[in-house]
Amino acid sequence: MAENSTPGYISALVKPLPGRGSDRRAWSIPLAGVWLPFFTATNTAGETAIEAEALGAPLRLQYEKDGTPKFGQNGKPVIRIVKELSDQILLVRDNFMAGLLSYAETVRKAMPDEFKAQVEVAQKAGETITTQDAAALTAYFEGMKAQAEPAPVAEPAPKPKGKRKAKASPAVEQAIADAEAQAAPTPEPVAVPA
């Protein structure tokens, strides 16, 4: 196996850090806790030229065409990250993804056998889970389909036309009704896996 020469910045990406509380997020990263300090630093270093008002007021109330504040269906005002900052975050995200893919490709080329073995181990380990999930979904949908389909109902026997010669006693009529009820199929409950 090749010597581990993972760059420190990559190792730092996979180390857990303690939580930082709640903050508005952009690309699942806290705005005030990460993005604003980062872009303040890039402005300071001359790498970006983000307007001061975008950094000073990164969240903006959205307005309707008539100039009134915009509210969502939940009754809350619609607040978005200012476009200039949002565009910079998108650029960082795209560059970050390119860096991750570049690192993956570098490791794949430097350690092809180990990389291939890691992929095979992961796929084999995942087979059991994906098979189990597929079986659970199939059983669930088959159960839902069975519940949605109405059970076939037996057609009642046609009553003979013409007059009856004699009226049956109530006990006989009850026996006939009981026999017809037992002959009608009753739908069986379908167990749906949780």
C-alpha positions in Angstrom: 0.0 0.0 0.0 1.3 3.5 -0.8 2.4 5.9 1.8 -0.3 8.3 3.0 0.4 11.7 1.6 -3.0 13.2 2.0 -2.8 17.0 2.1 -3.7 18.6 5.4 -6.5 20.6 3.9 -8.2 17.4 2.7 -7.7 15.7 6.1 -9.2 18.7 7.8 -12.4 18.4 5.6 -13.3 15.0 7.1 -12.7 15.8 10.8 -15.8 16.5 12.8 -16.1 19.9 14.4 -18.4 20.9 17.3 -21.7 22.5 16.4 -22.0 26.3 16.1 -25.7 26.9 16.7 -28.3 28.1 14.3 -27.4 30.4 11.4 -28.9 31.0 7.9 -27.3 28.6 5.6 -26.2 28.8 2.0 -25.2 25.4 0.4 -25.7 23.9 3.9 -22.9 26.2 5.3 -23.6 28.9 7.9 -23.8 32.4 6.3 -22.7 34.5 9.3 -20.4 31.8 10.7 -18.5 30.8 7.6 -19.4 32.7 4.4 -19.2 36.2 5.7 -15.8 35.8 7.4 -14.5 34.0 4.3 -15.6 36.6 1.8 -14.4 39.4 4.2 -11.0 37.7 4.1 -11.1 37.4 0.3 -12.0 41.1 -0.1 -9.2 42.0 2.3 -6.7 39.9 0.3 -7.9 41.5 -2.9 -9.2 38.1 -4.3 -12.8 39.3 -4.5 -14.4 42.7 -4.7 -17.8 42.1 -3.1 -19.7 45.3 -2.3 -19.6 46.3 1.4 -23.4 46.5 1.5 -23.6 42.9 0.4 -21.4 41.8 3.2 -23.1 44.2 5.7 -26.6 43.2 4.8 -26.4 39.7 3.2 -30.1 38.9 3.8 -32.7 40.9 1.8 -36.4 41.1 2.1 -38.0 40.2 -1.2 -40.7 42.5 -2.7 -43.7 42.0 -4.9 -44.0 43.8 -8.3 -46.1 46.5 -6.6 -43.4 47.3 -4.1 -45.0 45.6 -1.1 -43.1 43.0 1.0 -43.4 39.5 -0.3 -44.8 36.8 2.0 -44.7 33.0 1.6 -47.7 30.7 1.9 -46.7 30.1 5.5 -47.2 33.8 6.3 -43.5 34.6 6.8 -41.7 37.2 4.9 -39.5 35.9 2.0 -35.9 36.6 2.8 -33.0 35.7 0.4 -29.3 36.0 0.3 -28.3 39.0 -1.9 -27.5 37.9 -5.4 -23.8 39.1 -5.5 -23.0 37.0 -2.4 -25.1 34.1 -3.7 -23.2 34.1 -7.0 -19.9 34.0 -5.1 -21.1 31.1 -3.0 -22.0 29.2 -6.2 -18.5 29.9 -7.6 -16.9 28.5 -4.5 -19.2 25.5 -4.5 -18.3 24.7 -8.1 -14.6 25.1 -7.5 -14.9 23.0 -4.3 -16.5 20.2 -6.3 -13.8 20.4 -8.9 -11.2 20.2 -6.2 -12.8 17.1 -4.7 -13.0 15.4 -8.0 -9.4 16.3 -8.8 -8.3 14.8 -5.5 -10.2 11.6 -6.2 -8.7 11.3 -9.6 -5.2 11.9 -8.2 -5.6 9.1 -5.6 -7.2 6.8 -8.2 -4.1 7.2 -10.5 -1.6 7.0 -7.7 -3.1 3.9 -6.1 -5.2 2.2 -8.8 -5.3 -1.3 -7.2 -6.2 0.0 -3.7 -8.9 2.4 -5.2 -10.4 -0.5 -7.2 -10.4 -2.7 -4.1 -12.1 0.0 -2.1 -14.9 0.4 -4.7 -15.4 -3.3 -4.9 -15.7 -3.7 -1.1 -18.1 -0.8 -0.9 -20.3 -2.2 -3.7 -20.4 -5.7 -2.1 -21.2 -4.2 1.3 -24.0 -2.2 -0.2 -25.6 -5.1 -2.2 -27.4 -6.5 0.9 -28.8 -3.1 1.8 -30.0 -2.3 -1.7 -31.6 -5.7 -2.1 -33.4 -5.4 1.2 -34.6 -1.9 0.4 -35.8 -3.1 -3.0 -37.7 -6.0 -1.5 -39.3 -3.7 1.1 -40.5 -1.3 -1.5 -41.8 -4.1 -3.7 -43.8 -5.6 -0.9 -45.1 -2.2 0.1 -46.3 -1.3 -3.4 -47.8 -4.8 -3.9 -49.7 -4.4 -0.6 -50.9 -0.9 -1.7 -52.0 -2.3 -5.1 -54.0 -5.1 -3.4 -55.7 -2.6 -1.1 -56.6 -0.3 -4.1 -58.1 -3.1 -6.2 -61.7 -3.8 -5.2 -62.4 -7.4 -4.2 -64.6 -9.2 -6.8 -68.2 -9.3 -5.6 -70.3 -12.4 -6.4 -73.3 -11.6 -8.4 -76.5 -12.6 -6.6 -78.4 -15.4 -8.2 -81.3 -14.2 -10.3 -84.6 -14.5 -8.7 -87.0 -16.7 -10.5 -89.7 -14.9 -12.4 -93.2 -15.7 -11.7 -95.2 -16.2 -8.5 -94.0 -18.2 -5.6 -96.5 -20.9 -4.7 -95.8 -20.6 -1.0 -94.0 -18.2 1.3 -91.1 -19.6 3.2 -91.1 -19.4 6.9 -88.9 -16.8 8.6 -86.5 -19.5 9.8 -86.0 -20.7 6.2 -85.6 -17.1 4.9 -82.9 -16.5 7.6 -81.1 -19.7 6.7 -81.1 -18.6 3.0 -79.7 -15.2 4.0 -77.0 -16.8 6.1 -76.0 -19.1 3.3 -75.8 -16.2 0.8 -73.7 -14.2 3.2 -71.3 -17.1 3.7 -71.0 -17.6 -0.1 -70.0 -14.0 -0.7 -66.2 -13.6 -0.7 -64.9 -11.4 2.1 -61.7 -9.4 1.4 -58.7 -10.5 3.5 -56.6 -7.8 5.2 -53.3 -7.2 3.6 -50.3 -6.9 5.9 -48.1 -3.9 4.8 -44.6 -4.0 6.1 -43.6 -1.0 8.2 
